[in-house]
Amino acid sequence: MTAPGRTGAIFYRPGASMAGSDTFRITVKGKGTHGARPWAGVDPIVIAAQIILALQTIESRQVDVTSEPSVLTVGMIQAGTRHNIIPDKAEMDGTLRTFNIEMRDFIKRRVTETSEAIAKSGGGEAAVAWVSEGYIPLINNVALTRRMLPTLQRVAGNENVIEAPRRTASEDFSFYAQEVPGFFFHVGMTPPNVPMTLVATNHSPRFQLDESGLVQGLRYMLHIAFDYMSSGGAAGKKAD
């Protein structure tokens, strides 16, 4: 995977490296009415707003923020057709990012419980759907990572191999690493003429990469595969 670093730089982390990702949709059902007579209906937009704020208390008050980080984001809300009509329903889509399976399960349960309780208190209903099973956290096997690190340092140079913090982005390689010991690392692809302060990440229309980094990434993988299959170690001079 590419990373916001100079072309050819390597970013790795033993253990939990990238977050798991789950997508949810919350549908709030109310009762439509004229905007001038809100007491004649049940406003799903007000309920949705209360749910959005309450979900953040799961992160700040219900999970141990000193043990593992997590992110709960509502990224989209859709409701209504006119400024003076209270609609029948409101829909919200969001994402959950976690590094711990038990914390993931707890937050998912609390999202559902919180949404349903708030909707009921306002006279409406809320249904929470986890759109897919999502991605599990990516866990690099610590022993394998330490074993192959000398290979990367030999091939790329010590100064270009950097232990990075955990990333809240997600990667489906996590499922492979769940079945067999895995080692996932990032390769920098930032063109030399782009200041690091102006680097655009993925999901940006300004995203660009230095394609020469693809060749370097392939080179790193070949050396890792060769060292792993032949001697399992990596020592000696910097590779050509």
C-alpha positions as CSV (number, residue, x, y, z in Angstrom):
1,M,0.0,0.0,0.0
2,T,1.2,3.5,-0.8
3,A,1.9,5.9,2.0
4,P,2.5,9.7,2.4
5,G,6.3,9.4,2.4
6,R,9.2,10.0,-0.1
7,T,9.4,7.4,-2.9
8,G,10.9,4.2,-1.7
9,A,10.6,4.8,2.1
10,I,9.2,1.9,4.1
11,F,6.8,2.3,6.9
12,Y,6.0,-0.7,9.1
13,R,4.7,-1.6,12.6
14,P,4.7,-4.9,14.5
15,G,1.4,-6.0,16.0
16,A,-1.8,-3.9,15.4
17,S,-0.9,-1.9,12.3
18,M,-4.2,-0.8,10.7
19,A,-7.7,-0.5,12.0
20,G,-10.7,-2.7,11.3
21,S,-13.5,-1.0,9.4
22,D,-17.2,-1.5,9.8
23,T,-20.0,0.4,8.0
24,F,-23.4,1.1,9.6
25,R,-26.7,2.7,8.6
26,I,-29.1,4.1,11.1
27,T,-32.7,4.6,9.9
28,V,-34.8,6.8,12.2
29,K,-38.6,6.6,11.7
30,G,-40.8,9.4,12.8
31,K,-44.1,10.9,11.7
32,G,-44.2,13.6,9.0
33,T,-46.0,16.8,9.6
34,H,-45.9,20.5,8.6
35,G,-42.8,22.4,9.9
36,A,-45.1,24.9,11.5
37,R,-46.8,22.2,13.6
38,P,-44.1,19.9,14.9
39,W,-46.2,18.7,17.8
40,A,-48.5,17.0,15.3
41,G,-45.7,14.6,14.3
42,V,-42.4,13.0,15.4
43,D,-39.4,14.8,14.0
44,P,-36.8,12.2,12.9
45,I,-34.2,14.9,12.2
46,V,-34.1,16.0,15.8
47,I,-33.9,12.4,16.9
48,A,-31.0,11.8,14.4
49,A,-29.2,14.8,15.7
50,Q,-29.4,13.5,19.3
51,I,-28.2,10.1,18.2
52,I,-25.2,11.6,16.4
53,L,-24.1,13.5,19.5
54,A,-24.8,10.5,21.8
55,L,-22.7,8.2,19.7
56,Q,-19.6,10.2,20.5
57,T,-20.1,9.6,24.2
58,I,-19.5,5.9,23.5
59,E,-16.0,6.9,22.3
60,S,-15.3,9.4,25.1
61,R,-17.1,7.8,28.1
62,Q,-17.7,4.1,27.6
63,V,-14.5,2.7,26.2
64,D,-11.0,2.8,27.8
65,V,-9.3,5.3,25.5
66,T,-5.9,4.6,27.3
67,S,-5.9,0.9,26.1
68,E,-6.9,1.2,22.4
69,P,-7.9,4.0,20.0
70,S,-11.2,3.9,18.1
71,V,-13.1,6.2,15.8
72,L,-16.8,6.4,15.3
73,T,-17.9,8.8,12.5
74,V,-21.3,9.6,11.0
75,G,-20.3,10.8,7.5
76,M,-23.7,11.2,5.8
77,I,-27.2,12.1,6.8
78,Q,-30.2,12.3,4.5
79,A,-33.7,13.6,5.4
80,G,-36.5,15.7,4.1
81,T,-37.5,17.3,0.8
82,R,-38.5,20.8,1.7
83,H,-37.6,23.5,4.3
84,N,-41.1,23.6,5.8
85,I,-41.9,19.8,6.0
86,I,-40.9,17.5,8.8
87,P,-40.2,14.1,7.0
88,D,-41.2,10.6,8.0
89,K,-37.6,9.3,8.3
90,A,-33.9,10.2,8.4
91,E,-31.0,8.0,7.4
92,M,-27.4,8.2,8.6
93,D,-24.3,6.3,7.3
94,G,-21.1,6.0,9.2
95,T,-17.9,4.1,9.8
96,L,-16.3,2.4,12.9
97,R,-12.6,1.9,13.1
98,T,-11.1,-0.3,15.8
99,F,-7.9,-2.2,16.6
100,N,-9.4,-4.6,19.1
101,I,-12.1,-7.2,18.3
102,E,-13.7,-7.1,21.8
103,M,-13.8,-3.3,21.7
104,R,-15.3,-3.5,18.2
105,D,-18.1,-5.8,19.4
106,F,-18.8,-3.6,22.4
107,I,-19.1,-0.4,20.3
108,K,-21.3,-2.1,17.7
109,R,-23.7,-3.2,20.4
110,R,-23.7,0.2,22.1
111,V,-24.4,2.0,18.8
112,T,-27.6,-0.1,18.4
113,E,-28.7,0.2,22.0
114,T,-28.1,4.0,22.1
115,S,-29.8,4.7,18.8
116,E,-32.9,2.6,19.7
117,A,-33.2,4.1,23.2
118,I,-33.0,7.7,22.0
119,A,-35.4,7.2,19.2
120,K,-37.9,5.6,21.6
121,S,-37.6,8.5,24.0
122,G,-38.6,10.9,21.2
123,G,-41.6,8.9,20.1
124,G,-39.9,7.3,17.1
125,E,-38.0,4.2,16.1
126,A,-34.4,3.5,15.1
127,A,-33.0,0.5,13.2
128,V,-29.3,0.0,13.0
129,A,-27.9,-2.1,10.2
130,W,-24.2,-3.1,9.9
131,V,-24.0,-3.0,6.1
132,S,-21.3,-5.6,5.9
133,E,-19.0,-7.7,8.0
134,G,-16.3,-5.1,7.3
135,Y,-12.6,-5.5,7.7
136,I,-10.9,-6.8,10.9
137,P,-7.9,-5.1,12.3
138,L,-4.6,-5.8,10.5
139,I,-2.2,-7.5,13.0
140,N,1.3,-7.9,11.8
141,N,2.9,-11.0,13.3
142,V,5.6,-9.6,15.6
143,A,8.1,-12.4,15.2
144,L,7.8,-12.4,11.4
145,T,8.1,-8.6,11.3
146,R,11.3,-8.6,13.4
147,R,12.7,-11.5,11.3
148,M,12.2,-9.7,8.0
149,L,13.1,-6.2,9.1
150,P,16.9,-6.7,8.5
151,T,16.1,-7.5,4.9
152,L,14.2,-4.2,4.4
153,Q,17.0,-2.3,6.1
154,R,19.6,-4.0,3.9
155,V,17.8,-3.3,0.7
156,A,16.4,0.1,1.3
157,G,18.9,1.5,3.9
158,N,18.3,1.9,7.6
159,E,17.4,5.6,7.2
160,N,14.5,4.7,4.9
161,V,12.9,2.0,7.1
162,I,10.6,3.7,9.6
163,E,8.5,2.3,12.4
164,A,5.2,4.1,12.0
165,P,2.2,4.7,14.3
166,R,-1.0,2.8,13.9
167,R,-3.2,3.9,11.0
168,T,-7.0,4.1,11.2
169,A,-7.3,3.2,7.5
170,S,-8.2,-0.4,6.8
171,E,-6.9,-3.1,4.6
172,D,-8.3,-6.5,3.6
173,F,-4.9,-8.1,3.9
174,S,-6.0,-8.4,7.5
175,F,-8.0,-11.6,6.6
176,Y,-4.8,-13.3,5.3
177,A,-2.9,-12.3,8.4
178,Q,-5.6,-13.9,10.5
179,E,-5.1,-17.3,8.8
180,V,-1.2,-17.3,8.6
181,P,1.5,-15.1,10.1
182,G,1.5,-11.9,8.1
183,F,3.7,-8.8,7.5
184,F,2.2,-5.8,5.8
185,F,4.2,-2.6,5.2
186,H,3.7,0.7,3.3
187,V,6.0,2.1,0.6
188,G,6.3,5.8,0.1
189,M,5.1,7.1,-3.3
190,T,5.4,10.9,-2.9
191,P,7.1,12.6,-6.0
192,P,10.3,14.5,-5.2
193,N,8.9,17.8,-6.5
194,V,5.9,17.8,-4.1
195,P,6.4,19.4,-0.7
196,M,5.4,17.0,2.1
197,T,3.2,19.7,3.6
198,L,1.1,19.6,0.4
199,V,0.8,15.8,0.0
200,A,-2.7,14.8,-0.8
201,T,-3.9,11.5,0.6
202,N,-6.2,8.9,-1.0
203,H,-9.8,10.0,-1.6
204,S,-8.5,13.4,-2.7
205,P,-8.8,14.7,-6.3
206,R,-5.2,16.0,-5.9
207,F,-3.8,12.5,-5.2
208,Q,-0.7,11.6,-7.2
209,L,2.1,9.1,-6.9
210,D,5.6,8.5,-8.2
211,E,5.2,5.3,-10.2
212,S,8.9,4.5,-9.8
213,G,8.1,3.6,-6.3
214,L,6.1,0.6,-7.6
215,V,9.4,-0.9,-8.9
216,Q,11.1,-0.3,-5.6
217,G,8.1,-1.9,-3.8
218,L,8.4,-5.0,-6.0
219,R,12.1,-5.2,-5.3
220,Y,11.5,-5.1,-1.6
221,M,9.0,-7.9,-1.9
222,L,11.3,-10.1,-4.0
223,H,14.2,-9.7,-1.4
224,I,11.8,-10.6,1.4
225,A,10.5,-13.6,-0.4
226,F,14.0,-14.8,-1.3
227,D,15.4,-14.3,2.2
228,Y,12.4,-15.9,3.9
229,M,12.4,-19.0,1.6
230,S,16.2,-19.5,1.5
231,S,17.7,-18.6,4.9
232,G,15.0,-16.9,6.8
233,G,17.5,-14.2,7.8
234,A,18.8,-11.0,6.2
235,A,22.4,-10.0,6.6
236,G,25.1,-8.7,4.5
237,K,25.7,-5.7,2.3
238,K,23.1,-3.4,0.9
239,A,21.5,-5.0,-2.2
240,D,22.0,-3.6,-5.7
